[in-house]
Amino acid sequence: MGSESTTGLSADTPHRVVVLALDGVYPFELGIPSRVFGAAGDLYEVLTCSVDGGPVRTNSDFSVTVEHGPEALRTADTVVLPPFDTAQVTRELRTEVTDALAAVPPGTRIVSICTGAFVLAAAGLLDGRPATTHWALANVFRSWFPQVDLDPDVLFVDDGDLLTSAGAASGVDVCLHLVRKDHGTAVANQVARACVVPPWRDGGQAQYIVQPVPGRDSSGTWATRQWALENLHEPLTLRELADHARMSLRTFARRFNEEVGMSPGRWLIQQRVDHARQLLESTDLAVDDIAGQVGFATGTSLRQHLHAAIGVSPLAYRRTFRGTLSPST
């Protein structure tokens, strides 16, 4: 595709968005472009097509009938690729998908949601460019498409004529971003209100990722890690951890890194942040109190580490996952 975006914006002609539905499409995400861009009134026109003009199987127990075939892609100002079932994700594109993409005129703006990025990458459109996809698929994506500069921590990436977004609701984020880019903040805010969604979400995918703890059978430092988790409220120096494991400092640090994939200090910070997230979600404790319970010296320290880890403040995180706030936050 070309290096510049053709927005097709005009006072008289609505910007045409064509959504390409592939087999196994997720119904929720399939409807996002129509819902978001449709809320902007006559500024946009949204069409939905398939690779052959026929019905499309969803990943649920029903199929959808679309009104258009791949010829609609030739008239698009923006093309959106919603996600499809991960069982359908492959390195190689089916011929009919390749042919459909070939109908997209150079310079057309292309947007993917979640697994839609795999289609763009397989077509070579993301080579040497920044992109994102659902965090749970990041490792597979990297192994298949190492030539793509993948960032799995963000909600979406805008690289001009190519935009990629993460899973599910991030499709709303990227579509609102395009409305804001095309028509300004006031229109985007109006659309967000009509859809009853926030006009902008802080942070990225990192706040939705659960970091598992390596299991008992994978290491010899398991007992020390369990002990540390039970005593996160204590300072817990490297010497104390090594003594608990009955190892020298050097041996403990080496074994720990081999088994967990990070240093003991970095792991401790991660566990403190994860525990703080749980308390922010499940209690009304003040930030300073949570900091003390998870081993951070001050509430300021907790705020700094939480923001470094997931890109949001304790207040924003609690608002996202609880929906209610107490005066002590």
N, C-alpha and C positions, 0 to 999 in steps of 0.2 A: 504494500500500500504506500501511498505518497507520504511525504514528510509533513505536510500541512493538512489541517483539518478543514473539511468543507462543511460548515455548519448549516448552510441552507436557510439562514434566518432572514426573514423578510416580513414587512408589515402586512403583506397581502397573502403570502404563501406560507402555510405552516411547515415547520421542520418535520420531515418524514422519518420516523423511527421504524425500522423493520426488525422484528424479533424472529430469529431462526430457531425453531423448535426441533430438537433432535430426539431420536428414540430414547426412552428412559428419562425424559425431562421431568424436573421437579415442578409440580403444579404451582406451588407458592411463588417460586422465583419466576416462573413463566409469566405470571400475572403482574409482577412488579413494574415493568416498564409502562404497561397500559395504565396501571393505577397512579403512578407518580406523574408521568408526563401528561396523562389525561386530566389530572387535577389542575394543570396549567391552562385549561380552557382550549382556545383555538390556536395556541402557539405551537402545538405539536399535533401530528397525526401518527397514530400507532397502528401498524399492520403486523399480522403474525403469519409466518409462512413455514412450510416444511421443505425438505429437499426434493419432494416429488409432488407436492400439492395434496397429498393424501393425509388421512388421519395419523396421529402420532401417539404411540404408546407412552404413558407416563410411568413413573416409578411406583404409582399407586395402582389400585384395582380398576382403573378406567383409562380410556383413551380420549383424546381431544380432536375435534375436527377443526381444521384451519381453513381460512378463506383464500389463501394464496399459495402459489408454488414459488420456486426459486427465482422466477422472473421478477418478483417484487424487490429482490435485492439490488437489481440494476437501477432502481429508482430511489434508493435509500440515501438519506443524508447521514444517518447513524444506524449502524447494525448492532443489535444486542444478541449475544449468545448466552442464554440462561444455562444453568447447570443440568447435568443428567446423571443418572445412577452411576456410581463408581464402578459397578460391574461392567459398564459399557466403555470405560476409559481405556484407551489403547495408545501405543506409541504411533501407530500408523492410522491415517484417516481412510475411511471408506471412500470409494471413488465418487459416490454421489455427494458426499460432504465436500470433497475437494472441488468438484464441479460447481457446487453451490457457491463456495467462497470465491471461485474464479469469476462469478458474475458480479461481485462487488466492485464498483468503479474505483480506480486509484484515487486516493485522497479522502475516501469515505471514512468517517469516524467509526471505530469499532470498539465495542465494550463487551467484556466477558464478566460473568458472575461465577464464582467458585470453579467447578470443573470445566467451565467454558474456556478457561485459560489453557487447558491441555489441547484443545482444538487449535487455538492460535499458535501454540508452540509447535505442534505437530506440522502445521502448515508453514513453519519457518518465519512467521510474522513477528515473533518475539526475540529472534536471534540478536544478541548484543544489547537488548533493551531491558529496562527494569519492569518487573511484574510481580503479582502476588496471586495466591490461590488459597484455598482453605488450609489452615495450619496443619490439619491431620494428614494432608496429602503432600506436604512440603518435601519430605524425604524422597518419595516416589518421583515427584516432579523434578527435583534436582538430579536424581540419578538418570532420568530419561532425557532431560534437556539441560545439560550443564552449561550450554551456551547462553542461557537466559539468566539475567541478574535477578534472582528471586529474593523477595523480602516477605517472609511469612508473618511478620509482626504487625503489618499495617492493615487497615480496612480496605483501602483501595490505592491504586497507583495511577496517576494521570501522566501519561507520556505523550501528550499532544493528540495525535490521531488514534492512539491505542490506549485504552484504559482497561485495567483488570481489577477485579475486586474479590474479596474473600467470600465466605459462605453466607447463604441465606440473607439475613437482614442487611448485610453490607451491600447487597444489590440496591436497597433503598438508599443507602448512603451515596453510592456512586451516581445514581440517577438524580438525586437532589443536588449533588455537586455539579452535574451537567446543567441543570436548570439554573443554578446560581451562576455558572460560568457563561451561559447563553443570555440570561435575562436579568441578572443581578440578585442581590440578597433579598430584596423586598418580595420579589416573585417567588423565590425559593422558600422563604418563610411562610408565605401564603399557602404554597403547595404542602409544606410540612404540616401546617395546621389542619388543612383539609384531610390529610391522611392520618392525622393524630400520631405523628412521629416527631422525634426531636430533629430540628433543622441541621444539627451537627452533633456528632458523638465524639467525645474526647477519647484519647488513647487509641489502641489498636487491638489486634487479635490476642496479644499477650495476656490481657486481662481475662480471657476466656479459656486459657489453656491450663489444664491441671497437670502438674509435674509429678509423676509417680516416683516413689522411693524404691531403689533397687531391692530385690527380695533377699530373703535369708540364704537361699541356695546359691546366690551369685557372688558371695564375698566372705572374707574373714573378718571384716570390720562391721558386720551387720549388728552385732550386739552393742558395739559402741555407738553406732548410729541410733539405735533404738533408745539407748540410755540418753543420748543427747536430745532426742525429741521429747523425752520426758522431763528434761531439765533446761528447756530453751530459755526460761526466765533467768538463768544464771549466766555469768559472763562467758564461761566455757572457752578456755584458752586451748591452743594446740597442744601444749604440754599436758593438760588435764585429759584431753581426748587420747593422746598417745599412752599416758599412764593407764587409763581405763582399759585400753586394748593390749596393755603389756608389751608395747613395742617402743623402739627408739623413735625420736621425732622424725628422722629421715625415713625410716622404714614405714612408719605409719602414713606419712604424707604420700610416699610412693604407692603403697598398697591402696590407700583411699582413692587416689586419683585413677589408678588402674581399674578399680571396681565401680566407681561412681561417675567417672568422667570429668571430674572437676576437683579443685582443691577443697580441703576441709573448711577453710574460711568462706569461700564462695558458697559452698553447700549450706553452711550454717545460715548465711544471709538469706538464701533462697527459702530455707525452711521457716525462718522467722517471718519472712514476707508472706509465705503461704498460710501460716497460722494466723497472722494478722488479717489476711483476707477472710478467713473463716469466721473470725470474731466480728469483723465489720459486717459480714452477711447475717450473722445469727444473734448478735447482741446489740444493746444500746450503750455499751461502754464508751467512754470518752477516748479519744485518740491517745492521750497521755497514758491512760490506764492500760490500753491495749499494748502500747509500746513496752510498758513494764512487764506485762505478762509474757511477751514473746522475746524479751531480751535486748531490746533497743534501749539505749540510755535515756532518750527523750522522745517526745512526740515529733519533734523536728527531724530527728534521725529516721524515725519510721516514715515520715512523709517523703524524705529524700530517697530512701531505699525503695519505697513503693512506686514512686514516680519513675525512678531509674529502671525498675523491673517491668512495669506495665503501662507507664505513661500517663497515669492519672493520680489525682490526690485521694486521700482517704474519703473525703466528703463526696467526690464524684463517684468513687467506687461504691460507696454505701448507697448512694442515690440510684445507681444502676441496678444493683442486685437486691435491694430491699424496697425501694420506692418510697420509703418514709425516712425522715430524719429526726434526730433528737437534738435539743439545744446544745448538747455536750459534744457534738461532732466537730 
